[in-house]
Amino acid sequence: MRKKFLYIILVLYLLLLIKLIVFKYPFGITFSFINANLIPFKTILGYISGEPTWKIAMRNLLGNIILLIPLGFLFAGIYQKLKWKGVLLVGLITGTILESLQILFRSGIFDVDDILLNFVGVFMGYLLFIYFSNVFKKNYKKE
């Protein structure tokens, strides 16, 4: 029953994620692959230096990480035998799919750095699940 509930939450979360990342701009605005970033850390380094502005930089850096934390948490909850290598794969595949959907729908700019940041978010979610699982187990055993 718990696993079924987590699957439903996962599907709803993925739909929300697609809306927020792939279809974040109103229809009518289109992008092309010409502006794509295929060089790892190119935009990340620019953002770290505060370009174009700190507000935009933080929104992009933190947004790409924070939005994917629940995915790592949910995957770890559903597939409790999942190891960090599996999480690595989930993070990289998810980020690649999201960026590729932006190309397919011409709704955003493909950026390899977004894939890296998405992976960090998925991995952080996985680590949070592990941490809270351990805390819960310790507290549960004490009672």
C-alpha positions in Angstrom: 0.0 0.0 0.0 2.8 2.4 0.9 4.7 1.6 -2.3 1.5 2.2 -4.4 1.0 5.6 -2.7 4.7 6.5 -3.4 4.2 5.5 -7.1 1.2 7.9 -7.4 3.2 10.7 -5.7 6.1 10.0 -8.1 3.9 10.2 -11.2 2.2 13.4 -10.0 5.6 14.9 -9.1 7.1 14.0 -12.6 4.1 15.6 -14.3 4.6 18.8 -12.2 8.4 18.7 -12.9 7.7 18.5 -16.7 5.4 21.5 -16.4 7.9 23.5 -14.4 10.9 22.7 -16.5 9.8 21.8 -20.0 6.8 24.1 -20.3 7.8 26.9 -18.0 7.3 29.6 -20.7 4.0 30.5 -22.3 3.3 28.9 -25.7 4.5 31.0 -28.6 8.0 31.4 -27.2 10.3 29.0 -29.0 13.9 28.2 -28.7 16.4 26.4 -30.9 19.3 24.1 -30.4 21.7 26.9 -31.7 21.9 28.4 -28.2 22.6 25.1 -26.5 25.4 24.7 -24.0 27.3 21.5 -24.5 30.4 22.5 -22.4 30.2 21.2 -18.9 30.4 23.9 -16.1 30.3 26.8 -18.6 27.0 28.3 -17.3 27.7 27.0 -13.7 30.9 29.0 -13.5 29.2 32.0 -15.0 26.5 31.8 -12.4 28.9 31.3 -9.6 30.6 34.6 -10.6 27.1 36.3 -10.4 26.4 36.6 -14.2 24.1 37.8 -15.5 22.8 38.8 -12.1 23.0 37.1 -8.7 19.2 36.7 -8.6 19.1 34.9 -12.0 22.2 32.9 -11.1 20.8 31.7 -7.8 17.4 30.9 -9.3 19.0 28.8 -12.0 21.6 27.0 -9.8 19.3 26.4 -6.8 16.2 25.8 -9.0 17.8 23.0 -10.9 19.0 21.4 -7.7 16.0 21.9 -5.4 13.4 20.8 -8.0 15.0 17.4 -8.3 15.5 16.6 -4.6 12.1 15.0 -4.3 12.9 12.6 -7.1 15.9 11.2 -5.3 13.9 11.0 -2.1 11.0 9.2 -3.8 13.2 6.8 -5.7 15.1 5.9 -2.5 11.7 5.3 -0.8 10.3 3.2 -3.5 13.5 1.2 -4.4 15.1 0.9 -1.0 17.8 -1.4 -2.3 18.8 1.3 -4.7 22.5 2.2 -4.3 24.3 5.4 -5.1 25.2 4.1 -8.6 21.6 3.6 -9.4 20.8 7.1 -8.1 23.6 8.4 -10.4 21.9 6.8 -13.4 18.4 8.0 -12.4 19.8 11.6 -12.0 21.6 11.6 -15.3 18.8 10.0 -17.2 16.2 12.3 -15.8 18.2 15.5 -16.4 18.9 14.3 -20.0 15.2 13.6 -20.6 14.1 17.0 -19.3 16.7 18.8 -21.4 15.9 16.7 -24.5 12.1 17.4 -24.0 13.0 21.1 -24.1 14.6 20.6 -27.5 11.7 18.4 -28.8 9.1 21.0 -27.8 11.4 24.0 -28.5 10.4 25.3 -25.1 13.9 25.9 -23.6 17.6 25.8 -24.2 19.5 22.6 -23.8 22.2 23.0 -21.2 24.5 20.2 -20.1 25.0 22.1 -16.8 21.3 21.7 -16.0 21.8 17.9 -16.3 24.7 18.1 -13.8 22.7 20.3 -11.4 19.6 18.0 -11.7 21.9 15.1 -10.8 23.1 16.9 -7.7 19.4 17.5 -6.7 18.5 13.8 -7.2 21.6 12.7 -5.2 20.8 15.1 -2.4 17.3 13.7 -2.2 18.7 10.2 -2.0 21.1 11.3 0.8 18.2 13.0 2.7 16.2 9.8 2.5 19.1 7.8 3.8 19.7 10.3 6.6 16.0 10.4 7.7 15.7 6.6 7.4 18.6 6.2 9.8 17.2 8.8 12.2 13.8 7.2 12.1 15.3 3.7 12.7 17.3 4.9 15.7 14.4 6.7 17.3 12.0 3.9 16.5 14.3 1.3 18.2 14.6 3.4 21.3 10.9 3.3 22.0 
